[in-house]
Amino acid sequence: MRGRLIAIAWLVLAVALAASFVGQVVGARVREDHFAQLADFTVETDPDVRGVLLTEAEAVLAGELARERPDKALLVRAFAVTVAKQGPAAEAWRVQVETRARSRIETELARRSPDQIVLREAWDVLALANPDLAPGLLERIAAVTGDHSARLAALREAVVDLVRLSGHPDGDDRLERVARARADLIGEGATRMNWAARESAPVTTLLNAAGAAALGHFNALLAPYRTQPPGERAADQPARLRAAWAQLKAMDLVAGDAETTAVYAAAVRRDRVPPVGVAFSVLMTGLLFGGLAVAFRRVARGPSPIDPMAETLENVEPIDLDTDAETLASKGRTTGADETHAD
């Protein structure tokens, strides 16, 4: 009896899980269909069709607002269609969307470890419903990862020094300092800036200034290859260019267009290959082609003639060993340290 009850319980649990999975799949499919239908809405849509789509948008919007974690794309689309009809009803929907988005943001900010994905989705919806309220909440979300004023000041100081020494040999150290300060500002792991901090106006402005200063120093180093003949360039210029290029890559910056990349490649091409490497490459290439020449000559000469009188395993008589013979060692006897006599 007990075993039967356990089996029934497992069966009920399996049916419930299957029903939940099917419900999720069907719900996702329905939301996709709603989104596809609402995506056809434009201001030039036929009035009769517009009425149907507006009614459907209101139903979809009400359903998404009731969900614990609404579908952001579907909610935004339904909200855009609903607001398009203007009037008191549209304003009422706008207030509901704003209230729901703000409630989600406040709930996450009250937690010890807020979910940044939920915060981003809710803030995007809030920025659509009430653009005037969004900047203040963005600052609060940015403050979740702590105060970044000291690191902002360090990066700002490094950028000023790099701009002042752009193209100068001392500017190479300043570029490395800017790249290091930028990495410290963005941070890693638990100290990493969240999306709100990175998109805030002070951080965005400073990161853009750092990128512009780094590119300015790199272009200053590359300028002699555009204007000066080879004999007037500094001997260490290619090495400095390579170091600057590496710093740009570390800062996720693109050095420039195809013409800039081609000039850089031409500037460092000869310097990048040391003479020892060239000599070794030539030696290995010579050995390779020499071996191929010997092999080709051997193949072209054909098979070597065979001497029929040569001794082989087939025409040599085997050695007859008499295993019954007696040797002196086996029949001898020892009489001293250096003498052996036969019996």
N, C-alpha and C positions, 0 to 999 in steps of 0.2 A: 504493500500500500504506500509506504513511504517513497519507494523508488518511482512509483507512478506519479506521485505529486511532484517530485523533483523533475521528472521528464516533462510534465505539463508546464511547470514554471519555466523551464528552458525554452519550450516551444512558444510560450507567450512572449518571452523576452526577444526571441528571434523574430517573431512576427512584428513586434513593436519597433525593433531596429530597422527591419525592412520597410515598414510603413513610413518611418521617419526619413529614410534615405529616398524613397520614392517621392515623398512630399517635398523634400529639398530640390530634387531634380525637376519636378513639375513646377515648383515655384520659380526656379531660375529660368525655366523655359517661358513661363508666363511673363516674367519681367522683361525678358529679351523681346518677346512679341510686343509688349506695351512700348518699349523703347523704340522699336522699329516703326510702330504706328505713329508715335509722337514725333519722331524725327521727320516725318513728312509734312509737319505743320509749318506753314509760312503765312505771311500777311496776305499773300495772293491766293490762299486756299479758298475753294468754293465755300460760300457762307454756310450751306447745309453741312458740309464736311467739317467746317470749323466748329460748328455747334457740337457735333458728335465728339470731336477730338477734345474740346474744352471740357465736356462732361467726363470723358475718360481720364483726362489729366487731373481733374479734381479728385476722382476716385483713387487714382494711383497715388496722388500726393497724400491723401488721407491715410492710405495703407502704409506708405513708407514712413510717415511720421509716427505711426503707431508701432513700428518695429523697433527693437532695441538697438539694432545696428542697420540703419537703412542703406539701400544701394545708392551711393552718392551720384553716379551718372544718371540713374533713372529719376532720382529726386530732383536734381538740377534741371533736367529736361522737362519734367512735369511742372515744376515751378515756373520755368520760362514760358510754357504754353499758358498756364493759368494766369499769370500776370499780364499776358498780352491782351486780355480782354478789358483791362482797366476797370475802374469802378470800385465801390466799397467792398465787393466780394474779393477782388484781387488784393486789396489792402489787408483784408482779414487773413487771407492765406499768407501774405508776406509776414505779418506779425507772428503767425503760428510757426512758420519756418524759422524766423529769427529766434523765437523763444526756444524752440527745440534745439537748434544748433548751439545757442549760448548755454543751455542746460547741459548739453553733452560736454562742452568745453569746461564748464565749472566743475562737473563731476570728475573729469580726468585730472584737472589741476589739483583737486583735493586729495588725490591719491599720492602715495609715496613715490611710486614709479609710474608716471603717466604713460599711456600708450600714444606714441607720437603719430602713428597712422590714424588713430581715431581723432586726435587733435587736428591733424592736417585736413581730414575730410570735413570735420565740423567747421573749421575755420573757413574753408573754401565756400561752404554753403552760407555761412554767416556773412562773408564778404560780398556775396551775391545779393543777399536779402537786405543788408544794411551796411553799405561801404563805410559810413562814418564811424561805426562802432568797431570795425575790424582792426584798425591800427593799435588801439589801446589793448585789445586782447592779444594781439601779436606780440607786444612787448612783454606781457605777462607770461606767455608761452616761451618766449626766448629766455626769460629769466630762470626757467626750470633747471638749466645746466649750469647755473652759477653766474658770478660776475666776471666779465671778460675785459674790464676797463684797463687792467695792467697790461694784458697781452695786446690790446688794441694800441696802447701807448707805445709799447716796444716796437710793434710793426710800423707804426706811423713814423717813429724816429729813424728806423732803418730805411724806410722809403725816402725820407728827406735826404739822408746821407747819400743814398745811391743816386738820386737825381743830381745832387751837387757834384758827384765824382763820376758821372756817366762817361764811359770810354776811357777813363784814367786807370792805370794799373791798380791803384787802391780800390777802384770800383769793383774789382773781382771779389774781394773779401766782403764788400758791402752787399753784393748780389747774393752771395752765400748766406749772409746774415738775414737778408730779406726772405729768402726761401725758408730758412729755419724758423724765423718769427711767424711766417705765414702758417707753417705746419703746426707750430705751438698754438696759434690762435684757433685753428680749426679743431685741433685736438684729435685724440684717438680713444676708443673704448668709452669708459664712463665719463671722461672729460671732453668728449667730442661735442661740438656745437650741434644743436638740433636744427631742423630746417627753418624754424622761425628766427633763430639768431643769425643764421647765415643770410636770410633774406631781409633782415632789418637794414634800414638805410645807412647807419654808420659803418656796419661791417661790409655791406656791398660796395659802398664808396671807397673804403680803404682797400679792399681786395682788388678792385679795378685799378686803383692808383698803383698798387704794388705790381700788378701785371704790366701796366704801361711803363713803369720805371725799369722793370727787368727787360722788356722788349727794347726800350730805348738804349740801354747799355749794350745789348747784343748787336743792335744795328750800328751803334757807334764803333764797335769792334770790327764789324763787317765792312764799314765804309771804305777803308783803304783798298780793299779788293775791287771796289767799283771805280775808284778815282786815281789810285797811285800805281805806278809800274812795279813789277816784282822786286826790283832792287831797292826800293825805298821802304819796304814793309819791315816791321820788326821781326826778328827771328822767332820770338816766342808768341807771335800773334796766332798761329794755328792752335797752339796748346791752350791759349786763353779762350779762343772761340769754342773749342771742344768743352771746356769747363763751363762756359756760359750756356752752351746748348744743353748740357746735362742738368743745369739748374732750371732751365725753362721746362724741361720734361718733368722734373720733380714738382714744379708748380702747375702742371697740367696746362701749359700754355703752348700755342702754336706759333712757331717762329715767324711765319709769314706765308706769302704766296709761293707758287712754284719757282718763281725767279729767285727769291731769297734763298730757298732751299738749294737751288742749283749753284748759286754763288758760294754758299757755305760748303757744299760738297767739294767744289773745285778748290776751295781754300785749304781744306784739311786732307785732301786725298793723298798727296805725296808725303805729308808729314805723318800720316797715320801708319804707313808701312815702313818699318825700320830697314836699313841696308842689310842687316844680318838676315832678316826674313826674306828679302828679295834674293840674296845669294843662296839661301837654303832652298827656296822654291825653284830657282834655276837648276841647282844641283839635282834635286829630286826629279825634275822634269827631264833632264838629260839622261839620268839613269833609267827612267821609265821608257823613253824612246829608244835608248840603247838596247834594253832588254827586248823590246818589241822588234827591233831590227834583227837581232840575233835569232829570235824565234822565227821570224819570217824567212830569214835565209835558210834556217834548218829545214823548214817546211818546204821551201822551194827546191832544195837539193834532192828531196825525195828520200826513200828508205836506203840505209847503208847496205852494201853487199854482205852476204853471210858466208863465212868460211866453213865448208862442209867438214874439214878435218879438225875443226876446233873441238876441244874436249868439252863435253856437256855431261849432264847427269845421266843421259841416255846411253852414251858410248864409252863410259869408264867402267872398268871391271871393279867390282866391289872387293874390298880388302878382306881376306880370309883370316880371321882371328882364331887362334887355337886356345880356346878357353880352358883346356885340360892341361896345358903346359905348366911345368913347375919352375918357379923362379928361385934365384939364389936367396932372395929376401925371405921367401916362405920357408926354405929348408935350412937356412943358416942359423948359426948360434953366435952369440956375442961373448967374446972373451975379455974384452977391455973397452975402454972408452972410444978407441979409434980402430979396432980390429974386428972383423967378422969372418969366420971360417965356415966353410961348407961342411956338412956332415958326410 
